[in-house]
Amino acid sequence: MNKHRIMMKMLRDILVSSYYSIGYTHGLSKVKEIREGQMETRNVV
């Protein structure tokens, strides 16, 4: 593999991991202000 392929694969893995972490696996905060921000982020994702 060349250097560019490895960099693209790593970027893709980071994006996919972030998508599932933000959208599905992390629970919502009990603090109203934080929870509202989390919900906004989930709606974008």
Long-range contacts (C-beta under 8 A, 24 or more apart in sequence): 19-45
